[in-house]
Amino acid sequence: MAKRIVSTVLLWLFVFGVLWWFRTGGALLLIALLSVLTLREFYQLLAGAGQKPFVKLGLVFGLLITLAPWLELRFALPFEHTLAAAVIVFAIRILGERDATQRVEALGATLFGLVYVALMFQYLVRIVLPLPGDTVGATGRLLLFLWLVAVAKFCDVGALLSGMAFGRHKMSPGISPKKTWEGAIGGVIIAMGVGAFVAWLARDYFPPRMTPLHAALFAAPLAVVGIVSDLVESVIKRRAAIKDSGSVIPGIGGMFDVSDSLILTAPLGYLLFGLR
């Protein structure tokens, strides 16, 4: 637990430092790293389950898909079609680079990673990227990004602590035996409190609709889908018979273990914020 706490504090300090010094560019870099490292571990898990995705080119396409909104704005090129291009490329590759018993699995695993990881994290880019004529400033967008991350991750922390203190009823013993309904409820409540508090602190930069009350209400469904996202990772790890997705972060595991709750919350948060 001590290693987990230290790693969590250091990660938050790192994120705050990058955003403070490098602003939007730093946020884009963080999201790009988060996406690529998560996708790499995602592919490793699928490979452990015998799926054999195309890893190297998949990571290249994943980076392009995640950064597509910024690339479109920066270079005025139609990067929104990158996922379709990936489908074509990998459909061609399976004809000659996988044996007949693994072609469907290789194609499905590769494209599943691009959709479930890279495309979902694209919405984090959409949140932080300032647009011409924007009604929310660059600082406001960065704070919305931080708000979303705080809600998702403090739900994890709240669920862990509440489960340890009050957990009695298993939520999904076949997927994640340690998770309880009491822990999940506690995580949602803490996420709502954190969401309201951060919205109050950032009230001068947030959109007018993001009052502390609305922020708390928005945090509830985000916390719920964050828990679902965590369970999905557990499903994948169980299929691959692997406890942690990696070991790069002491006390926590891999990058996928850090980012799992953000995968489903990213698009939902973008929609709730009402950004364009």
N, C-alpha and C positions, 0 to 999 in steps of 0.2 A: 504493500500500500504506500509506503514511504517513497519508493521509486516512482510510483504512479503520480503522486502529488507533486514531486519535484519536476518530473517531465511535463506535467500539465502547466505548472507555473512558468517554466522556461518556454514552452510553446506559446503561451499567451504573451509573454514579454517579447518574444521574437516577432509575433504577428503585429503587436502594437508598434514595435520599433520600425518594422518595414513600412507600415502604413504612415507612421508619423514622418519619416524621412523621405519616402518615395511616393507617397500619395497614391494616385490612380495607377501609375506605372508599377508601383510595388504591389498593389492589389492584384493586378493582372499577372504579374510574375508569380505571386503566391498561388493563385488559382491554377495557372498553367502547371506548376510543380505538383500541386495537389492532384490534378487530373491525371497527369502522366504517371506519377508514382502509384496512385491508386489503381489505374488501369493496368500497370505492370504487375502488381500483386494480384489483381483480379484474374489476369491471364494465367498467372502461375497457379492459382487455385483451380482454374478450369483445366489446366494441363495436368494437375495432380488428379483430377477426376477423369482423365483419359480423353479430353476433348481436342487437344492439339490445335489451339488457335494460332494465327499468324501474328506473332508477337511484335517483331521489330517494325514492320510496316503498319501494323495496327496502332502502335504508339504514335507514329508520325501522323496518321489520319486522326487519331484521337486528339492530338494537340491542335491540329487545324480545325477540327469540329468545335472544340471548346473555345478557341479564340476567334471563331468565325465572325461574330459581331464586330470585334475590334478590327479584324483584317478587312472586312467590308468597308468600314468607315475610313480606315487608313489608306487602303490601296484602291478603293472603288472597284473591286472585283467581286463576282458572285460566289463568295465562299459559302453561302448558305446551301449550295448544292454539293458540298464536300461529302456528306453522308451517302448521297446517291452515287457519287463517283466511287466511294469505297465499296459499295455493293457490287458495282460492275467489276472493279479490279479484283476483289476476292472471289467473285464468281468465276472469273477466268482462271485465277491461280489454282483453285481446287481441282481443275481438270487435269493438271499435270504435276501437282506437288503434294498430293495426299493419295494414299491408296483407296480403293473403292469402299472399304469398310469405314473410312473416317472422313470422307468428303463432306457429308452433310453436317457432321459434328464440328468440323473445323470451320466451316462457313458460319454455322449458327453461333458458335462460341465467339468468333472474332467480331461478328456484327452485334451480338448481344452486349459485349463489352463497350463497343462504340456508342450504343444507344443508352445503356444503363449507367455508364460512367461519364463518358466524354460529352454526350448531348445534355445530360442532366446538369453537369457543371457549367455548361455554356450559359445557364441562367444566372450563375454567379457573375459572369462577365457582363451580362445584360444589366444586372443590378448596379455594378460599380462604374459602368461606362457612361460618361456624360455625353449627351447628344445636343446638337444645335437646337436652340430655342427651348432648352430644358427648363422645366419649372422647379426641378430639384437640383441644387448645386452639386458640384463634385464632392464637397465635404459631406453633404447630406447623403449622397449615395454610398460613400465609404462607411458612414455610420449605420446606414441600413444593412449593409453587408455585415458589419460587426454585430448588429442587433440579431440578425439571423443566426450567425455562428454562435452567439452567446445563448440564445434560446435553445438551439439544438444540443449544444454541449452541456449546458447546465441541466437540461432534462436528463441527460445521461448520468450526471453526477447526482442529481436528486433521486433518480430511480435507484442508483446503487446504494445510497445512504438510507433511503426509505425502506428499501428491500432488506438491508441488513438489520434495521431497527424493528420493522413491523411485518416483514414478509411472512406470510403463512400459506397463501393460496398460489400454486404454480400457474403461471400464465400460459406457457407453452412448453411443457416438460420434454416433449419429443424433439424440440428444436433448440431451446436454451433453458436447461433445467434450473438455473439460478434465478431466472427472471420471475417475479411475482406480480400479481395484480396490485398489491399494496405499493410495491416499488414503482410500478407504472403510474399509478395515481399520484404518488408523491412527486415523481418526475414532472408530470404535467403541471401540477400546482406550483412547483418551484420555477418551472419555465415561464409560467404566466407572471409570477412575481418579478423575475428578472426582466422579462419583456417590458413590463410596466415601468420598472425602475430605469432601465436604459432609455426608454422613450421620454421619460421625464428629464433625464440628464441632457438628452439631445433635442429637446423640444424646439430650440431655436433653428434647427437645421432640418428637422423631419418635415414631411408633408403635413399640412394642417389636419388631415384625417387621422394621423398617427398619434392620437392622444394616448396617455397612459392606459385609459380604459380600453380603447380600441386595440392597443398593442397587446394588452393581456388577453383579449378575446382572439386576436390573430395568433398568439403564441400557442393557444390550446390545440388547434388542429395541426400546427407545425410540430408540436411535441409528439402528438399521436403518430404522424407519418414518420417522424424520426425514429420512434420505437419500432415501427414496421420495417423501416430501412435497416435497422440493426438486426432484426430477426432474419431478414433476407440474407444478410452477410453470414449469419449463423447457419442458414440452410446451405449456402455455398460451401462454407468451411466443413460442415459435416459430410457433404457429398465428396469433398476432397480428403476427408479424414485428417484435417489439419486444425490445430487448436487456435493458432494465431496466424494472421495473413503474412506476418514478417516479424523481424526482431530489431528494427532500426531505432525504435523508441523504447528505452528501458521502462519496464513496469506497465507498458500499454500494449506493445506489439508492433505491428506494421502500420503503414500509412492508411491502409484500408480500415484498420481498427479505429483510426482517428476520424476518418472522413465518412464512414458508413452512414451516420445519421444525417449528413448533409445532402446525400444523393437525392432523396425524395423531397427534402425541405426546400431545396434550391428553386425548382420550378414553382412550387406552391407559394413560396415567399414572394417570388417575382409577381405572380398573379395577384396576391393579396395587397402588395404595395401599390398596384395600379400604375406601374411604370410603363413607359413605351420604349 
